[in-house]
């Protein structure tokens, strides 16, 4: 994972063909869902790791 200087954005690159433990394909939509779930889930232990980032505008 790399962070752009002073932007609050992070970019994560994965090797071709990554997936979840259940065999589901890891794509941008799945990654976004996972990050948003951790941000909203009560008691999430990942929220503090993700909180400093901002959504990327499209």
For each residue, the residues with C-beta under 8 A, 3 or more apart:
1: 10 11 12
2: 10 11 12
3: 7 9 10 11
4: 7 8 9 10 11
5:
6:
7: 3 4 54
8: 4 52 53 54
9: 3 4 53 54 56
10: 1 2 3 4 53
11: 1 2 3 4
12: 1 2 31
13:
14: 18 26
15: 18
16:
17:
18: 14 15 26
19: 23 24 25 26
20: 23 24 25 26 30
21:
22:
23: 19 20
24: 19 20 30
25: 19 20 30
26: 14 18 19 20 30 31
27: 30 31
28: 31 32
29: 32 33
30: 20 24 25 26 27 33 34
31: 12 26 27 28 34 35
32: 28 29 35 36
33: 29 30 36 37
34: 30 31 37 38
35: 31 32 38 39 50
36: 32 33 39 40
37: 33 34 40 41
38: 34 35 41 44 46 47 50
39: 35 36 44 47 50 51
40: 36 37 44
41: 37 38 44 47
42:
43:
44: 38 39 40 41 47
45: 48
46: 38 49 50
47: 38 39 41 44 50 51
48: 45 51
49: 46
50: 35 38 39 46 47 53
51: 39 47 48
52: 8
53: 8 9 10 50
54: 7 8 9
55:
56: 9
57:
58:
